[in-house]
């Protein structure tokens, strides 16, 4: 019983970790895109 519980926890953590990394990646890409756009705007405006 304990073995199964530990296995479930492992799977849960794997899925959770994957979701978190995916979220972080998308957030990072979004910020990169935003900064690129702002840099473009600044270059165009000056």
DOLO-432242 format. One line per field, with one value per atom (N, C-alpha, C, CB): residue in one letter; z, x, y. Coordinates in pm, 1 decimal, padded with zeros to 6 digits. Each point is the difference from the previous one (the first is absolute). Glycine has a CB too. Layout:
<recs>
resn <- A,... $
pz <- Z,... $
px <- X,... $
py <- Y,... $
</recs>
This chain:
<recs>
resn <- X,X,X,X,X,X,X,X,X,X,X,X,X,X,X,X,X,X,X,X,X,X,X,X,X,X,X,X,X,X,X,X,X,X,X,X,X,X,X,X,X,X,X,X,X,X,X,X,X,X,X,X,X,X,X,X,X,X,X,X,X,X,X,X,X,X,X,X,X,X,X,X,X,X,X,X,X,X,X,X,X,X,X,X,X,X,X,X,X,X,X,X,X,X,X,X,X,X,X,X,X,X,X,X,X,X,X,X,X,X,X,X,X,X,X,X,X,X,X,X,X,X,X,X,X,X,X,X,X,X,X,X,X,X,X,X,X,X,X,X,X,X,X,X,X,X,X,X,X,X,X,X,X,X,X,X,X,X,X,X,X,X,X,X,X,X,X,X,X,X,X,X,X,X,X,X,X,X,X,X,X,X,X,X $
pz <- 00000.0,00000.0,00000.0,00122.7,-00034.5,00008.8,-00131.8,00248.9,-00309.7,-00126.0,-00106.8,00059.3,-00069.3,-00098.8,00027.8,-00026.8,00153.1,00038.0,-00042.7,00195.5,-00167.5,-00038.1,-00150.8,00203.2,-00275.2,-00146.9,-00049.7,-00010.3,00068.7,-00038.8,00024.9,00052.8,00061.7,00032.7,-00102.2,00244.4,-00284.2,-00099.2,-00131.4,00109.4,-00154.2,-00125.4,00012.8,-00049.4,00162.6,00023.6,-00009.1,00146.6,-00080.7,-00001.1,-00140.1,00236.2,-00311.7,-00137.6,-00083.1,00019.0,-00011.1,-00077.9,00042.7,-00025.5,00157.3,00054.3,-00048.0,00202.3,-00194.0,-00041.2,-00147.9,00175.0,-00258.1,-00143.9,-00024.7,-00049.7,00119.9,-00017.4,00038.6,00044.8,00068.1,00048.1,-00099.6,00238.2,-00288.7,-00095.1,-00127.9,00096.6,-00140.3,-00120.4,00022.0,-00058.8,00175.4,00032.3,00000.8,00135.7,-00070.9,00007.7,-00139.0,00224.9,-00309.3,-00136.2,-00075.9,00000.7,00007.6,-00073.3,00054.0,-00043.9,00176.4,00059.2,-00047.6,00201.9,-00203.7,-00043.2,-00145.7,00164.2,-00249.7,-00141.9,-00015.8,-00067.0,00146.2,-00007.0,00036.6,00056.0,00050.5,00041.7,-00105.2,00241.7,-00302.0,-00104.9,-00116.4,00067.9,-00109.1,-00110.6,00036.8,-00071.6,00194.9,00045.1,-00004.3,00146.6,-00093.8,00002.1,-00141.9,00222.3,-00309.6,-00139.7,-00061.3,-00021.2,00045.8,-00054.9,00054.2,-00022.4,00153.2,00058.3,-00057.1,00211.3,-00228.6,-00057.1,-00141.5,00141.4,-00218.9,-00136.8,00002.7,-00072.2,00161.3,00010.3,00036.1,00067.6,00027.3,00043.1,-00116.7,00237.3,-00310.3,-00113.7,-00106.4,00046.0,-00071.6,-00101.3,00044.5,-00070.4,00198.7,00050.6,00006.1,00131.2,-00104.5,00015.5,-00133.8,00230.6 $
px <- 00083.7,-00083.7,00087.4,-00182.2,00281.2,00087.2,00075.0,00024.7,00017.7,00074.0,-00084.9,00127.2,-00253.4,-00090.2,-00017.6,-00119.4,00104.3,-00018.8,00121.0,-00143.7,00262.8,00122.7,00007.6,00116.2,-00155.4,00001.6,-00093.4,00052.6,-00173.5,-00096.7,00057.9,-00190.5,00254.6,00058.4,00107.3,-00048.1,00128.6,00104.6,-00058.9,00141.0,-00246.5,-00066.0,-00057.1,-00055.0,-00010.3,-00059.3,00106.3,-00175.5,00289.5,00106.5,00055.9,00056.2,-00043.6,00049.6,-00091.7,00103.9,-00234.4,-00097.8,00002.5,-00144.9,00147.0,00001.7,00123.9,-00128.3,00243.8,00126.5,-00005.2,00122.6,-00174.8,-00010.8,-00087.4,00030.5,-00143.7,-00091.8,00067.2,-00194.5,00265.0,00067.1,00105.9,-00042.0,00122.8,00104.7,-00061.3,00151.8,-00263.9,-00068.0,-00046.6,-00073.5,00013.2,-00047.8,00116.1,-00188.0,00298.0,00116.5,00052.9,00057.0,-00048.9,00050.4,-00086.9,00092.7,-00223.6,-00089.9,00011.9,-00158.4,00171.8,00014.9,00129.3,-00131.8,00239.4,00130.4,-00007.1,00117.6,-00178.3,-00009.8,-00084.2,00023.6,-00130.9,-00084.7,00079.0,-00200.5,00278.2,00078.0,00104.8,-00037.1,00097.5,00099.6,-00065.4,00129.9,-00247.4,-00072.4,-00034.3,-00094.6,00047.4,-00036.5,00120.7,-00179.2,00292.7,00119.1,00046.9,00065.8,-00073.4,00039.2,-00087.5,00077.2,-00207.7,-00093.2,00028.8,-00172.9,00199.1,00027.1,00129.5,-00121.1,00221.0,00127.2,-00024.3,00130.4,-00209.6,-00033.2,-00067.4,-00024.4,-00073.4,-00072.8,00093.5,-00205.2,00294.3,00094.1,00090.0,-00004.8,00053.9,00088.9,-00074.6,00129.3,-00254.9,-00080.1,-00027.8,-00105.6,00073.1,-00038.2,00117.1,-00178.3,00300.3,00113.4,00065.8,00037.2 $
py <- -00120.4,00120.4,00125.8,-00125.4,00127.1,00117.0,00020.1,-00035.4,-00075.5,00007.8,00068.8,-00210.0,00170.7,00059.1,00148.9,-00220.6,00254.6,00140.3,00083.1,-00070.4,00018.1,00070.0,00015.0,-00089.4,-00015.3,00004.6,00109.3,-00246.2,00252.2,00103.4,00139.0,-00156.4,00174.0,00129.3,00036.7,-00038.4,-00061.5,00023.5,00046.9,-00173.1,00105.5,00037.4,00140.4,-00241.7,00268.2,00131.6,00108.8,-00104.4,00080.7,00100.3,00018.8,-00058.6,-00052.5,00010.2,00087.9,-00227.0,00200.2,00076.5,00146.2,-00205.0,00226.9,00136.0,00074.9,-00077.8,00010.9,00060.0,00037.5,-00134.0,00043.1,00027.1,00121.5,-00243.5,00250.2,00113.0,00130.6,-00150.7,00148.9,00121.4,00045.0,-00069.0,-00026.2,00037.4,00054.2,-00174.4,00114.7,00049.1,00143.0,-00233.9,00259.6,00134.7,00098.5,-00097.3,00057.5,00087.8,00030.3,-00093.7,-00010.3,00019.5,00098.7,-00232.3,00215.9,00089.9,00142.6,-00191.8,00204.7,00133.5,00064.2,-00071.8,-00006.0,00051.6,00044.1,-00151.0,00067.9,00036.4,00125.7,-00241.8,00252.6,00119.4,00124.4,-00138.8,00130.5,00117.0,00034.4,-00059.9,-00041.6,00025.0,00072.8,-00205.4,00158.4,00063.7,00143.8,-00223.1,00243.4,00134.8,00092.3,-00096.4,00050.1,00084.8,00029.9,-00097.1,-00002.0,00022.6,00108.1,-00239.1,00230.7,00098.7,00139.3,-00178.6,00188.6,00131.6,00056.7,-00065.6,-00019.2,00045.7,00050.9,-00165.4,00092.7,00043.0,00136.3,-00239.9,00256.2,00126.7,00114.2,-00124.9,00100.3,00103.7,00038.8,-00087.6,-00012.2,00027.1,00080.1,-00212.5,00176.0,00070.2,00143.5,-00218.3,00236.8,00132.1,00096.8,-00110.0,00059.7,00091.5,00029.5,-00087.8 $
</recs>
